[in-house]
Amino acid sequence: MLSPDPQQWRNPLRDDFDKRLPRIAGPSGLVIFGVTGDLARKKLLPAVYDLASRGLLPAGFSLVGYGRRDWSDEEFAEQVKASVQERARNPWRDEVWERLAEGIFFVKGDFVTDSAFDALAAKTQEIDQLRGTAGNWAYYLSVPPEFFSDVCHQLERSGLADGGEHGWRRVVIEKPFGHDERSARELNEIVNSVFPESSVFRIDHYLGKETVQNILALRFANQLFDPLFNSHYIDHVQITMAEDIGLGGRAGYYDGIGAARDVIQNHLLQLLALVAMEEPVTFNPAELQSEKLKVLRATHPVGPFSKTTARGQYTSGWQGSEQVVGLRQEEGFDPDSTTETYAAATFEISSRRWAGVPFYLRTGKRLGRRVTEIALVFKEAPHLPFEAGQTAAQGNNILVIRVQPDEGVLMRFGSKVPGSAMEVRDVNMDFSYSEAFTEESPEAYERLILDALLDEASLFPTNNEVEESWRILDPILDHWANHGRPDDYPAGTWGPSSADDMLRQTGRSWRRP
């Protein structure tokens, strides 16, 4: 039997003497609610194995699945094994699996039955004694938001939410965090009535991506960039998340949510905050979250929304060499729905650094290709000592941070064309993560699960950030709800013509990724 004494399991790699060392979780366990769903099967279970394969989980780490299936521990372990072998990033190793499988358990139950949560409480207490988890448990709510209240209530009633004097308890929540500011606030009140805000980890998987974290390194580790991130030099900023897939069987979930709620409210506004925030005193969670919150509080949508926003629904078309159906022909989707699959909007930040710089955010499905990037477009030089026509082929300087795929950073600037004449043309300087580093980047869920076990909250939005994001987006959603249908755009293109118009009227255009 492993000792539950926390002092015996003190992790020296979490001390402050060398931040370069790998962070290894202390004694702990993870309970996944909704463990039979797609997210658990495709992302969470493989991420747990990958963490174990990298040696970042403690010897006694335990995984408890909670669901309605009538599985034994062994049958659940076989389900985990199948998910891992299909989806894990690291190669399969028998010794890693055998060590992990010793701590895999299953509890049958729904979200409202007292006896099921009492059984879960008894199981975690048993594991504490057998596996040395020391009363430290994270609860991953991979369930729809309408069940958050039931699960949190049952965790509180059964004593699972209170670790007492010797252990910690944390809750990890998947988006969506409400559907507007009011519902987000109500949801936060429900969760915070059981768990203090310091124990709540709201997952935004985009913040776990290496390239997103590199925004902080790019800005604050280099004198070259951050002094230019302001209204003196930047003309505008474009943040794009484009997908080349359609709804793909998610019609029931997606209808009524749409692109703006699904992507802009969380992913893109978080990217905006990281690009626009001031330098934090340190990178500890409180300092980083404070600076992001300041930016969000200063951010507002720009009107009139009939000219500064655009929304659309994809119609049939060609996605590469494949002919695909339109949204209204997708199985399970209401053909009369006004839910958008493309959304674009204009925002400004009322701060000394960014006043007057528009931030254009866009996202959509069935677009030209899959890409997420942040493009900072610089102003033209105030004076060009060249003759007429010598810089005709040159555009604005651009700094592009590619989040996915082909993670990296691209700079576009003017250079002289070889020859006897003076002619300036745009050239690219391209940095690629895959070419510069031999290490493979961890999957986002690996980083975020480990951070939750380590109580490292830097990459998790706070309730205030969530509510501010809805406060920013709600006026646009209200306008759309009262102004007709989204525009159509053929699959495989870059959105409706109204999206091009919203930039064209300012003399700008969307960058083609």
C-alpha positions as CSV (number, residue, x, y, z in Angstrom):
1,M,0.0,0.0,0.0
2,L,1.3,3.5,-0.9
3,S,1.5,6.0,1.9
4,P,-1.0,8.9,1.7
5,D,1.4,11.1,3.7
6,P,1.7,14.3,1.6
7,Q,5.2,15.0,2.9
8,Q,6.5,11.7,1.8
9,W,5.3,12.5,-1.7
10,R,6.6,16.1,-1.8
11,N,7.7,16.8,-5.4
12,P,11.1,18.4,-5.6
13,L,10.6,19.2,-9.3
14,R,7.9,21.7,-8.3
15,D,10.3,23.8,-6.1
16,D,11.5,27.1,-7.4
17,F,15.2,26.3,-7.8
18,D,15.0,25.5,-11.5
19,K,12.0,26.3,-13.6
20,R,13.5,24.6,-16.6
21,L,12.9,21.1,-15.1
22,P,9.8,19.2,-16.1
23,R,6.8,19.8,-13.9
24,I,5.6,16.5,-12.3
25,A,2.2,16.3,-10.6
26,G,2.1,15.4,-7.0
27,P,-0.1,12.6,-5.5
28,S,-3.5,13.0,-7.2
29,G,-6.4,11.4,-9.0
30,L,-8.7,12.5,-11.8
31,V,-12.4,11.7,-12.1
32,I,-13.9,12.2,-15.5
33,F,-17.7,12.8,-15.8
34,G,-19.0,12.1,-19.3
35,V,-16.1,9.6,-19.8
36,T,-18.1,7.8,-22.5
37,G,-18.3,10.9,-24.8
38,D,-16.3,11.8,-27.8
39,L,-14.1,14.4,-26.0
40,A,-13.0,11.9,-23.4
41,R,-12.4,9.2,-26.0
42,K,-10.6,11.3,-28.5
43,K,-8.7,13.8,-26.2
44,L,-8.8,13.3,-22.5
45,L,-7.9,9.6,-22.2
46,P,-5.1,9.7,-24.7
47,A,-3.7,12.9,-23.0
48,V,-3.6,11.0,-19.6
49,Y,-1.6,8.2,-21.3
50,D,0.7,10.7,-22.9
51,L,1.4,12.4,-19.6
52,A,2.1,9.0,-18.0
53,S,4.4,8.1,-21.0
54,R,6.4,11.3,-20.4
55,G,6.8,10.6,-16.7
56,L,4.7,13.6,-15.6
57,L,2.2,11.7,-13.4
58,P,2.9,10.4,-9.9
59,A,3.4,6.6,-9.4
60,G,0.0,6.3,-7.6
61,F,-2.0,8.4,-10.1
62,S,-5.5,7.1,-10.4
63,L,-8.2,7.7,-13.1
64,V,-11.8,7.2,-12.3
65,G,-14.4,7.1,-15.0
66,Y,-18.0,8.0,-14.1
67,G,-20.9,7.1,-16.5
68,R,-24.0,5.1,-17.1
69,R,-22.4,2.1,-18.7
70,D,-22.5,-1.1,-16.7
71,W,-18.7,-1.6,-16.8
72,S,-16.3,-3.2,-14.5
73,D,-13.0,-1.6,-13.8
74,E,-11.4,-4.1,-16.2
75,E,-13.9,-3.4,-19.0
76,F,-13.4,0.4,-18.6
77,A,-9.6,-0.1,-18.7
78,E,-10.1,-1.9,-22.1
79,Q,-12.1,1.1,-23.3
80,V,-9.3,3.4,-22.2
81,K,-6.7,1.2,-23.9
82,A,-8.6,1.3,-27.2
83,S,-8.8,5.1,-27.1
84,V,-5.1,5.4,-26.2
85,Q,-3.9,3.0,-29.0
86,E,-6.0,4.9,-31.5
87,R,-5.3,8.5,-30.5
88,A,-2.3,8.9,-28.2
89,R,0.6,11.0,-29.4
90,N,3.3,8.9,-27.8
91,P,4.2,5.4,-29.0
92,W,2.5,2.5,-27.1
93,R,4.6,1.1,-24.4
94,D,3.5,-1.9,-22.4
95,E,5.2,-0.9,-19.2
96,V,3.6,2.5,-19.2
97,W,0.2,1.1,-19.8
98,E,0.6,-1.6,-17.1
99,R,1.6,1.0,-14.6
100,L,-1.3,3.3,-15.6
101,A,-3.9,0.5,-15.7
102,E,-3.3,-0.4,-12.1
103,G,-5.0,2.9,-11.2
104,I,-8.0,2.8,-13.5
105,F,-11.4,2.4,-12.0
106,F,-15.1,2.9,-13.0
107,V,-18.2,4.0,-11.1
108,K,-21.6,3.6,-12.6
109,G,-24.1,6.4,-12.1
110,D,-26.0,9.4,-13.4
111,F,-25.8,13.0,-12.4
112,V,-28.7,13.1,-9.9
113,T,-28.7,9.9,-7.9
114,D,-27.4,10.2,-4.3
115,S,-26.3,6.6,-4.0
116,A,-24.1,6.8,-7.2
117,F,-22.2,9.8,-5.8
118,D,-21.9,8.1,-2.4
119,A,-20.4,5.2,-4.2
120,L,-18.0,7.5,-5.9
121,A,-17.0,9.1,-2.6
122,A,-16.4,5.6,-1.1
123,K,-14.3,4.7,-4.2
124,T,-12.1,7.8,-3.9
125,Q,-11.5,7.2,-0.2
126,E,-10.5,3.6,-1.0
127,I,-8.1,4.8,-3.7
128,D,-6.6,7.3,-1.3
129,Q,-5.7,4.5,1.0
130,L,-4.6,2.0,-1.7
131,R,-2.8,4.3,-4.1
132,G,-1.6,7.2,-2.0
133,T,-3.6,9.9,-3.8
134,A,-3.6,11.8,-0.5
135,G,-7.2,13.1,-0.9
136,N,-6.2,15.2,-3.9
137,W,-8.8,15.0,-6.7
138,A,-9.7,16.9,-9.8
139,Y,-13.2,16.5,-11.3
140,Y,-13.4,16.9,-15.0
141,L,-16.9,17.9,-16.1
142,S,-17.0,16.7,-19.7
143,V,-20.7,17.2,-19.7
144,P,-23.2,19.7,-21.2
145,P,-23.6,22.9,-19.1
146,E,-27.2,22.0,-18.1
147,F,-25.7,19.3,-15.9
148,F,-23.1,21.4,-14.1
149,S,-25.5,22.3,-11.3
150,D,-26.5,18.7,-10.7
151,V,-22.9,17.5,-10.6
152,C,-21.7,20.3,-8.4
153,H,-24.6,19.9,-6.0
154,Q,-23.9,16.1,-5.7
155,L,-20.2,16.7,-5.2
156,E,-21.0,19.1,-2.4
157,R,-23.6,16.8,-0.8
158,S,-21.4,13.7,-0.9
159,G,-18.4,15.5,0.6
160,L,-16.4,15.1,-2.6
161,A,-16.0,18.9,-3.0
162,D,-14.2,19.4,0.3
163,G,-10.7,18.0,0.6
164,G,-10.5,18.9,4.3
165,E,-7.2,19.7,5.9
166,H,-5.0,17.2,4.0
167,G,-6.1,17.2,0.4
168,W,-7.3,19.6,-2.4
169,R,-10.3,19.3,-4.7
170,R,-10.6,21.1,-8.1
171,V,-13.2,21.2,-10.8
172,V,-12.3,21.4,-14.5
173,I,-15.1,22.7,-16.8
174,E,-15.4,22.4,-20.5
175,K,-16.9,25.2,-22.6
176,P,-19.5,26.6,-23.4
177,F,-19.5,28.8,-20.4
178,G,-23.1,30.0,-20.9
179,H,-24.7,31.5,-24.0
180,D,-24.6,35.2,-23.0
181,E,-23.4,37.4,-20.1
182,R,-26.4,36.6,-17.9
183,S,-26.2,32.8,-18.2
184,A,-22.4,32.9,-17.8
185,R,-22.8,34.8,-14.5
186,E,-25.5,32.4,-13.3
187,L,-23.3,29.4,-14.2
188,N,-20.3,30.9,-12.4
189,E,-22.5,31.5,-9.3
190,I,-23.5,27.8,-9.3
191,V,-19.9,26.5,-9.6
192,N,-18.5,29.1,-7.1
193,S,-21.2,28.2,-4.6
194,V,-19.4,24.8,-4.3
195,F,-15.8,25.5,-5.4
196,P,-13.9,28.6,-4.7
197,E,-12.7,30.4,-7.8
198,S,-9.1,29.4,-7.1
199,S,-10.2,25.7,-7.5
200,V,-12.1,26.2,-10.8
201,F,-10.3,25.5,-14.1
202,R,-12.2,26.5,-17.2
203,I,-10.8,24.8,-20.2
204,D,-10.0,26.8,-23.4
205,H,-7.9,24.2,-25.3
206,Y,-6.5,26.9,-27.6
207,L,-4.6,28.4,-24.6
208,G,-2.8,25.1,-24.2
209,K,-1.3,25.3,-27.7
210,E,2.5,25.9,-27.8
211,T,2.2,28.7,-30.3
212,V,-0.4,30.6,-28.2
213,Q,2.0,30.5,-25.3
214,N,4.8,31.6,-27.6
215,I,2.9,35.0,-28.0
216,L,4.1,35.8,-24.5
217,A,7.7,34.8,-25.4
218,L,7.7,36.6,-28.7
219,R,6.5,39.9,-27.1
220,F,8.2,39.9,-23.7
221,A,11.5,38.1,-24.3
222,N,12.5,40.2,-27.4
223,Q,13.1,43.9,-27.6
224,L,12.5,43.6,-31.3
225,F,8.7,43.2,-31.1
226,D,6.8,44.5,-28.1
227,P,7.8,48.2,-28.6
228,L,6.1,48.1,-31.9
229,F,2.8,46.6,-30.6
230,N,0.9,49.9,-30.4
231,S,-1.1,52.5,-32.3
232,H,1.9,54.4,-33.5
233,Y,3.0,51.5,-35.7
234,I,0.1,49.0,-36.1
235,D,-2.7,49.8,-38.6
236,H,-5.0,47.0,-37.6
237,V,-4.9,43.4,-36.4
238,Q,-6.7,40.4,-38.0
239,I,-7.3,37.2,-35.9
240,T,-8.6,34.3,-38.0
241,M,-9.8,30.8,-37.1
242,A,-10.8,29.1,-40.3
243,E,-12.0,25.5,-40.6
244,D,-12.4,23.5,-43.8
245,I,-14.9,21.0,-42.3
246,G,-18.7,21.3,-41.9
247,L,-20.8,20.4,-39.0
248,G,-19.9,16.7,-39.3
249,G,-22.7,15.2,-37.2
250,R,-22.7,18.1,-34.7
251,A,-25.8,19.8,-36.1
252,G,-27.9,19.2,-33.0
253,Y,-25.2,20.8,-30.8
254,Y,-24.3,23.6,-33.1
255,D,-27.8,24.9,-34.0
256,G,-28.6,27.8,-31.8
257,I,-24.9,28.3,-30.8
258,G,-23.2,29.4,-34.0
259,A,-19.7,30.5,-34.9
260,A,-19.6,33.7,-32.8
261,R,-20.6,31.9,-29.5
262,D,-18.5,28.8,-30.3
263,V,-15.2,30.5,-31.3
264,I,-15.1,34.3,-31.0
265,Q,-16.4,34.6,-27.4
266,N,-13.7,32.3,-26.0
267,H,-10.8,31.4,-28.4
268,L,-10.5,34.6,-30.4
269,L,-11.1,37.1,-27.6
270,Q,-8.5,35.2,-25.5
271,L,-6.0,35.6,-28.4
272,L,-6.8,39.3,-28.6
273,A,-6.1,39.7,-24.9
274,L,-2.7,37.9,-25.1
275,V,-1.7,40.1,-28.1
276,A,-2.9,43.4,-26.6
277,M,-2.1,43.0,-22.9
278,E,0.5,44.9,-21.0
279,E,3.6,43.1,-19.7
280,P,2.8,41.3,-16.4
281,V,5.0,41.7,-13.4
282,T,5.5,38.0,-13.5
283,F,3.9,35.1,-15.3
284,N,2.2,33.7,-12.2
285,P,-1.5,33.1,-12.7
286,A,-2.8,36.1,-10.8
287,E,-0.6,38.6,-12.6
288,L,-1.3,37.2,-16.1
289,Q,-5.0,36.9,-15.6
290,S,-5.1,40.5,-14.2
291,E,-3.5,41.9,-17.4
292,K,-5.8,39.9,-19.7
293,L,-8.8,41.1,-17.7
294,K,-7.7,44.8,-18.1
295,V,-7.7,44.4,-21.9
296,L,-11.1,42.7,-22.0
297,R,-12.6,45.4,-19.9
298,A,-11.2,48.0,-22.3
299,T,-12.5,46.1,-25.4
300,H,-15.8,47.0,-27.1
301,P,-17.5,46.2,-30.4
302,V,-17.5,48.9,-33.1
303,G,-20.7,49.8,-34.8
304,P,-22.9,50.3,-36.7
305,F,-23.1,46.5,-36.8
306,S,-24.7,46.4,-40.2
307,K,-21.4,47.6,-41.6
308,T,-18.8,46.4,-39.1
309,T,-19.9,42.8,-38.7
310,A,-20.7,39.9,-41.1
311,R,-22.3,36.5,-40.7
312,G,-23.0,33.7,-43.1
313,Q,-24.1,30.1,-43.7
314,Y,-22.2,27.9,-46.1
315,T,-24.0,26.5,-49.2
316,S,-22.9,23.5,-51.3
317,G,-19.6,23.8,-53.1
318,W,-16.2,22.3,-53.6
319,Q,-13.9,21.6,-50.6
320,G,-10.7,20.9,-52.5
321,S,-11.6,18.0,-54.9
322,E,-14.7,17.0,-52.9
323,Q,-18.1,18.3,-53.6
324,V,-19.9,18.9,-50.3
325,V,-23.5,19.8,-49.3
326,G,-24.6,23.0,-47.8
327,L,-25.6,23.7,-44.2
328,R,-29.3,23.4,-44.8
329,Q,-28.7,19.9,-46.3
330,E,-26.7,18.7,-43.3
331,E,-28.4,15.9,-41.5
332,G,-30.2,17.0,-38.3
333,F,-30.0,20.8,-39.1
334,D,-33.1,22.9,-39.3
335,P,-33.2,24.5,-42.8
336,D,-34.9,27.5,-41.4
337,S,-32.3,28.1,-38.7
338,T,-30.5,31.5,-38.7
339,T,-27.5,30.1,-36.8
340,E,-24.3,31.4,-38.5
341,T,-21.4,29.2,-39.6
342,Y,-19.3,32.3,-40.4
343,A,-18.9,35.3,-38.1
344,A,-16.7,38.4,-38.4
345,A,-16.7,41.5,-36.2
346,T,-14.8,44.7,-35.5
347,F,-13.5,45.6,-32.0
348,E,-11.4,48.4,-30.5
349,I,-9.5,48.6,-27.3
350,S,-9.8,51.9,-25.3
351,S,-6.3,52.1,-24.0
352,R,-3.3,54.4,-24.6
353,R,-1.5,51.6,-26.4
354,W,-4.3,50.5,-28.8
355,A,-6.6,53.5,-29.2
356,G,-7.8,53.7,-32.8
357,V,-6.5,50.3,-33.9
358,P,-9.3,48.1,-35.2
359,F,-9.1,44.4,-34.3
360,Y,-10.9,42.3,-36.9
361,L,-11.9,38.8,-35.7
362,R,-13.3,36.2,-38.0
363,T,-14.1,32.5,-37.9
364,G,-16.0,30.1,-40.1
365,K,-16.6,26.5,-41.3
366,R,-16.2,25.2,-44.8
367,L,-13.6,28.0,-45.6
368,G,-10.7,27.8,-48.0
369,R,-8.4,25.9,-45.6
370,R,-7.9,25.1,-42.0
371,V,-5.8,27.8,-40.3
372,T,-5.6,29.9,-37.2
373,E,-3.4,33.0,-37.2
374,I,-2.9,36.4,-35.8
375,A,-1.8,39.0,-38.3
376,L,-0.5,42.4,-37.1
377,V,-0.6,44.8,-40.1
378,F,1.8,47.7,-39.8
379,K,1.1,51.3,-41.0
380,E,2.8,52.5,-44.1
381,A,6.1,54.3,-43.6
382,P,5.5,58.0,-43.1
383,H,8.0,59.0,-45.7
384,L,9.4,56.9,-48.7
385,P,12.5,58.4,-50.3
386,F,11.9,56.5,-53.5
387,E,10.8,57.6,-57.0
388,A,7.3,57.0,-58.2
389,G,6.7,53.3,-59.0
390,Q,9.7,51.9,-57.2
391,T,7.6,50.7,-54.2
392,A,4.4,50.0,-56.2
393,A,4.8,46.2,-55.6
394,Q,5.2,46.6,-51.8
395,G,2.4,46.3,-49.4
396,N,2.2,46.8,-45.6
397,N,4.6,45.1,-43.4
398,I,3.0,42.2,-41.6
399,L,3.9,40.0,-38.6
400,V,1.9,36.8,-38.6
401,I,1.7,34.4,-35.6
402,R,0.5,31.0,-37.0
403,V,-1.3,29.0,-34.3
404,Q,-2.2,26.0,-36.4
405,P,-1.3,24.2,-38.5
406,D,2.4,24.8,-39.5
407,E,3.0,26.6,-36.2
408,G,5.4,29.5,-36.5
409,V,6.0,33.2,-37.1
410,L,6.1,35.0,-40.5
411,M,7.4,38.5,-41.2
412,R,6.6,40.2,-44.5
413,F,8.7,43.3,-45.4
414,G,10.1,45.1,-48.4
415,S,13.4,44.2,-50.1
416,K,15.2,45.4,-53.2
417,V,14.8,43.2,-56.2
418,P,18.2,42.1,-57.6
419,G,19.3,44.2,-60.6
420,S,20.5,47.7,-61.6
421,A,17.1,49.4,-60.9
422,M,15.7,50.2,-57.5
423,E,12.6,48.2,-57.2
424,V,11.1,47.1,-53.8
425,R,9.0,44.0,-53.5
426,D,7.6,42.1,-50.5
427,V,9.5,39.1,-49.2
428,N,8.8,36.7,-46.3
429,M,11.0,35.6,-43.4
430,D,9.4,32.4,-42.1
431,F,10.1,30.7,-38.8
432,S,8.7,27.1,-38.4
433,Y,8.4,25.3,-35.0
434,S,8.8,21.9,-36.6
435,E,12.0,22.9,-38.3
436,A,13.6,24.9,-35.5
437,F,12.9,22.4,-32.7
438,T,13.4,18.7,-32.5
439,E,11.0,18.4,-29.6
440,E,7.4,17.5,-30.5
441,S,4.9,19.9,-29.0
442,P,2.6,18.4,-26.4
443,E,-1.1,18.2,-27.2
444,A,-3.1,21.0,-25.6
445,Y,-5.1,18.8,-23.3
446,E,-1.9,17.3,-21.9
447,R,-0.7,20.7,-20.8
448,L,-4.1,21.7,-19.4
449,I,-4.7,18.5,-17.5
450,L,-1.2,18.7,-16.0
451,D,-1.7,22.3,-15.1
452,A,-4.9,21.6,-13.3
453,L,-3.2,18.9,-11.2
454,L,-0.3,21.3,-10.5
455,D,-2.7,24.2,-9.5
456,E,-1.1,26.3,-12.3
457,A,-4.0,28.4,-13.5
458,S,-2.2,30.8,-16.0
459,L,-3.9,29.3,-19.1
460,F,-7.4,29.1,-17.7
461,P,-9.9,32.0,-18.1
462,T,-11.4,33.3,-14.8
463,N,-15.1,33.9,-14.3
464,N,-14.5,37.6,-14.8
465,E,-12.8,37.0,-18.1
466,V,-15.7,34.8,-19.2
467,E,-18.3,37.4,-18.2
468,E,-16.3,40.2,-19.9
469,S,-16.1,38.2,-23.1
470,W,-19.9,37.8,-23.2
471,R,-20.3,41.5,-22.4
472,I,-18.2,42.3,-25.4
473,L,-20.1,40.0,-27.8
474,D,-23.7,40.3,-26.6
475,P,-24.5,43.5,-28.4
476,I,-23.6,41.9,-31.8
477,L,-25.6,38.8,-31.1
478,D,-28.6,40.9,-30.1
479,H,-28.3,42.9,-33.3
480,W,-28.1,39.7,-35.4
481,A,-31.1,38.2,-33.7
482,N,-33.3,41.1,-34.9
483,H,-31.9,41.6,-38.4
484,G,-32.8,38.8,-40.8
485,R,-30.8,35.8,-42.0
486,P,-27.1,35.3,-42.5
487,D,-25.7,35.7,-46.0
488,D,-24.8,32.7,-48.0
489,Y,-21.3,31.7,-49.1
490,P,-20.2,28.7,-51.2
491,A,-18.2,26.0,-49.3
492,G,-14.5,26.2,-50.0
493,T,-14.5,30.0,-50.3
494,W,-13.5,32.6,-47.6
495,G,-16.9,33.7,-46.5
496,P,-19.7,35.9,-47.6
497,S,-19.1,39.1,-49.6
498,S,-20.4,41.2,-46.7
499,A,-17.2,40.2,-44.8
500,D,-15.1,41.7,-47.6
501,D,-17.3,44.8,-47.7
502,M,-16.8,45.5,-44.0
503,L,-13.0,45.9,-44.5
504,R,-13.2,47.3,-48.0
505,Q,-15.1,50.4,-46.7
506,T,-12.1,51.2,-44.5
507,G,-9.6,50.8,-47.4
508,R,-8.4,47.4,-46.0
509,S,-8.8,43.8,-47.0
510,W,-8.6,40.4,-45.4
511,R,-5.3,38.7,-45.5
512,R,-5.4,35.4,-47.5
513,P,-3.8,32.8,-45.2
